[in-house]
Amino acid sequence: METKRAMASWARVIESYTAVPEPFKNACRSLLADRSPFPYTLFAPAIGGLQSKGHEKVLCIVDDVFYIWERVGSQIVAATYPLPGISVTEVGRVLLYSWLTVSGVTVDGLTASTTVEFNTVSFPSVEPFVARLRPAAEAAAEAAWQAVRARFDYLEAVNYKFMNYARESLVRGEQVIHTVWQPKIRQPLITLGRWSLYRTRSLAHLAILTDKEVVFIGDDPRLTETRGDQHGGIWQHIPLHHIAAVSLTERVDGMLALSLTLTPGDHQLHKLFTAVNKPAVMQFQEDLEQLRRRMPPV
């Protein structure tokens, strides 16, 4: 019984229009009913998330447009994103709860963000969508590829989890240009003698610049720590051609804010770093600016 209940939460591939769940058929009919070959299509059941229960969704990519239909009560709500309009692809994983969030501009020209929750066991079924939203893999000699992955060996001594996450984040053939590791930032609120009360300003995160994208890997702020560590993480992937501007601001508290302005939609991402990381973050910004200048117009 428990096994069947668990399997009911797994995302599953829909292989034909007749297999589309009944509540979604009317919404999908014009796009999928007579389409041959049938596109890769997925049904994601509603699962309990970190804060609330999600909704059932059906998703597919047709003619370079990402379609996401969501069942909200008795209504089907559609979110439709041209692939060139998606500026951020986020993948999160916390134990058995995972999600895919796309952010960008819809076919109607609206800035939007849509999240698909799924059981982590189902990730192989979701991965084809992630692959379409990220740079294409390229052939690379094994020795050269392992040398690229070895760029993260320095993390083994400071955070083994992030070392593995960084290696996992790469698409084969990418070249790592620069990385910046930022441990969790904590600042004292009150100090009484030898006792201090701290607050967390920023969780641990890693910034990766490759020749094709910027990748941010971080802990999830909604989670509590267990013995100093967090289970799971968040990966944000931003193609270089979607970065309209990059800036570095030194704040009054001494911390540095790295900001990316994304296009289309002028969405912004901000990451905090401590002053000790200033040379590394400045180099990250400079390398990113150089890559952007060399990129052909989209």
C-alpha positions, 0 to 999 in steps of 0.5 A: 500500500505504501509503495503504491501511494509513493508511486502515485506521486511520481511524474510519468511520461504521457505517450499519446493524447488519449493518455492525457489525464481527462481534466487536461484534455480540452486544454491540450486538444488543439496542440496535441490531439493530432500531433505526430510524432507525439512530443515528449509530454509529462504529467506531474501529480500534485505533491506536498512541498516545503510550504504548501501542496502543489497542483497537478501539471502537464508539460511539453515542448512543441516548436521551441515553446514550453507549455505548462498546464496547471489544474487549479480546482476545476480550472486549467491554467496555462503558462506558455514560454518561448524557449528564447524567452526563458532567462533562468532555469532553476532546479531544486532538490530536498530529499524526495521533494524536487522542483523545476522553475522557469522564469522569463517572458511568456508568449503574451510578453508578460514577465512570469515564473512557473514552478513544477513540483515533482517527486525526486525519484521522477527526476530522470523524467524531468531531465529532458526539459532541463536539457532543452533549457540549458546549453547543448552538450558537446563532445569532449575527450574524457581526460579534458572533461575530467580536468574541467571537473577537477576545477572544483577539487578545492572545495573538497576540504571546505564543503564536499557537498558543494564540490559534488553539486558543482561537478553535477551542474556542468554540461559536458563540453563546458569550460569553467572560467571562474568560480567563487565559493561563499560560506554561510554569512553570519553576523552578530546581533547582540554580544554579551560578554562571551555570548553572542546571538547571530543572524544568517545574512546569506546561506552558503553558495557557489558562483560558477562562470562557464563559457556558456552560462552562469550557475549559482548553487545554494542552500534552500533558505526554507530549510533548517540545518542538521548538525551544521549541514543542509540536505539538498540544494538549488541550482540556477542556470542563466545563459550568458546571452540573457545577461544584459548587465552585471554590477558589483555594489559595496554595501554599507555593512561591508558586504558585496552584492553581485547583481545580474540584470536579465533579458527579456523582462529585466529580471534581477538576481542578487548574490551576497559575498563577504569583503574577503571575497572581493578580489574573486568577485571582481574577477568574476565580474570582469570575466563575465563582462568579457564573455558578454562582449564577445558573444554574437547578437541573439 
